[in-house]
Amino acid sequence: MARAPSSIVVFIRQNPRTRQKPNNQIRSLTFENKEGDCGNEETKPNPHREPSQNAQNEFTEIAKEVSKITRTKPRWEQTLLSDFPSFNFSDHRFLNEVMKHQNNVLLSLRFFHWLCSHRGFSPDSLSLNALFDALVEAKACIAAKDFLDYTGLKPEAASLECYIRCLCEDGLVEEALGVFDRLRGVGVCPSIATWNSALSAFLKVGRTDLVWKLYVEMMESGVFTKVDVETFGYLIQAFCDDDQVLKGYELLRQVLEDGLDPGNAAFNRLISGFCKERKYTKVSELLHTMIAKNRAPDIFTYQEVINGLCKKRKSLEGFRVFNDLKDRGYAPDRVMYTTMIHGLCKMGLLGNARKLWFEMIQKGYIPNEYTYNALIYGFCKIGNLEEARKLYKEMCDRGYGETTVSYNTMIAGLCSKGRTDEAHKLFAEMPCKGGVRDVITYNTLIRGFCKEGKIVESTNLLNELLVQGLQPSTSSFTPIIKKLCQVGDIEEAKKLWNDMQSRGLTPMVYTQEHIITGLYEQGYVEEGMEWLLEMLKHKLKPREDTFKRLVHRLLQRDQSDDSLLVLDFMLKIGYTLEKGIYASLWLLNFAKRIPDLPKHD
């Protein structure tokens, strides 16, 4: 006996009491009746002739009873035939009747698969299309996809467009794109609303590659001449997501020249992009353009400006905009207050941050966990750990559980002041309090231990991180490599270096420099030279201090030719020489030219 696909069965089990409104198309499936004599076969409708009114009534009653059984009986498939031994279930009209009375489309689908398992049943296209449309209306995308694969149904164009929107809402963007191809194959061009729903879905899942693929299809189909401002807004966002903000800006200007109004969302996205690139002149241009077009910047526009300035360590400029915003009558919300408090705390301007904190409370905005963590970070940054702890306790007392962010903030603050033992206690209690350790948690404590020379503890944390199945970052390895090089354990440092690369991690430039410096200090100057040349080969720029250390070591070993080679690289990169190096080189070369003096008795 055939069964429904596994994904459908799982869905039904997870939603045993789901009640959907019957699809309009299912409701319209009526059983046309004509008077006729069915003899003694009233309970066996002949698919080739219409039943009498009495037979129709009994037909309907059986459909109602079957619908009830499929809703209430767990394993009805095993007993349904014996419950109605003389009834002809192969009549495709009975499926339509059951769907009219069934209030759960997935149960109707289950009944359909049961019917398909019996010989003689052949569903008509009307039933198939109605069942597919009902699945789409119920947002059962996976079930609808399995249904198409199972039946080979070719739905109408309007049904496919609804299916595209259903897939997009569920994040199944690859499948949605495939349905576009199916429509194009039958010569149907979807509506602008359908194109836009797909563009929006692609952006939500970060698939700008699919946005541009769909854009090409829009151009080829000729629909691009009919696009609306919503479409342009999605394309502008795609440009910004691809770090091509200027192209998005050019598109916006074209839209404005055509007399269209793209809405504040497009402006806000461009403002955010230009803030990220530190092109504040463009930000100013956009703000002036909005005002000139009678589209006053809203609170979200200013939020993007302030957030962008704070992220680029321009919190004072952000603070000026924030105050100007209030002077103009805007009312900053809790998000904007939190953004501004965090920006000021990052600059160490805790006094201004605390003023905003109390101002926010006076205006009725209750600080949330993000606001608390911003101020806790500020206290930690200036070294006032006692106030940070008080605020942390207050946050917990207010019902904001000890989150990963709050733990990481406190651990970082304690480590910055050398209180790694206290930081490790917080680290140890995290699982008990519901906190989830992430890579940042481990990296912060590893860095703190390394600063205090606790290499064993740092290495143990790195190993624990790997055992937990977390994906390490370069910051997980670099502090340990640096400390190993400083204590002269170059071989262990190189092992970690190789382990880091084998995991697909790209080391930071200064990570390699730590090994080079360590090799110099241990007297392995030639090997240090090899590492340096490898860096230059990959167009990496070592720091000036790395060059100077190598030159000094080479001069101490009277290797003037090698030191001149290093100096040549140094000058080509753009670094300058110290007078001391010039003097050392001159004396070394001068000493080589002086012949051995005669010995006197």
Sequence and secondary structure as in RCSB ss.txt:
>XXXX:A:sequence
MARAPSSIVVFIRQNPRTRQKPNNQIRSLTFENKEGDCGNEETKPNPHREPSQNAQNEFTEIAKEVSKITRTKPR
WEQTLLSDFPSFNFSDHRFLNEVMKHQNNVLLSLRFFHWLCSHRGFSPDSLSLNALFDALVEAKACIAAKDFLDY
TGLKPEAASLECYIRCLCEDGLVEEALGVFDRLRGVGVCPSIATWNSALSAFLKVGRTDLVWKLYVEMMESGVFT
KVDVETFGYLIQAFCDDDQVLKGYELLRQVLEDGLDPGNAAFNRLISGFCKERKYTKVSELLHTMIAKNRAPDIF
TYQEVINGLCKKRKSLEGFRVFNDLKDRGYAPDRVMYTTMIHGLCKMGLLGNARKLWFEMIQKGYIPNEYTYNAL
IYGFCKIGNLEEARKLYKEMCDRGYGETTVSYNTMIAGLCSKGRTDEAHKLFAEMPCKGGVRDVITYNTLIRGFC
KEGKIVESTNLLNELLVQGLQPSTSSFTPIIKKLCQVGDIEEAKKLWNDMQSRGLTPMVYTQEHIITGLYEQGYV
EEGMEWLLEMLKHKLKPREDTFKRLVHRLLQRDQSDDSLLVLDFMLKIGYTLEKGIYASLWLLNFAKRIPDLPKH
D
>XXXX:A:secstr
     HHHHHHHHH TT      HHHHT          TT TTS  TTS   HHHHHHHHHHHHHHHHHHHH TT
GGGTHHHHSTT  TT HHHHHHHHHH S HHHHHHHHHHHHTSTT    HHHHHHHHHHHHHTT HHHHHHHHHH
H     HHHHHHHHHHHHHTT HHHHHHHHHHHHHTT    HHHHHHHHHHHHHTT HHHHHHHHHHHHHHTGGG
G  HHHHHHHHHHHHHTT HHHHHHHHHHHHHTT    HHHHHHHHHHHHHTT HHHHHHHHHHHHHTT    HH
HHHHHHHHHHHTT HHHHHHHHHHHHHTT    HHHHHHHHHHHHHTT HHHHHHHHHHHHHTT    HHHHHHH
HHHHHHTT HHHHHHHHHHHHHTT    HHHHHHHHHHHHHTT HHHHHHHHHHTGGGT    HHHHHHHHHHHH
HTT HHHHHHHHHHHHHTT    HHHHHHHHHHHHHTT HHHHHHHHHHHHHTT    HHHHHHHHHHHHHTT H
HHHHHHHHHHHHTT    HHHHHHHHHHHHHTT HHHHHHHHHHHHHHT    HHHHHHHHHHHHHHHS      
 
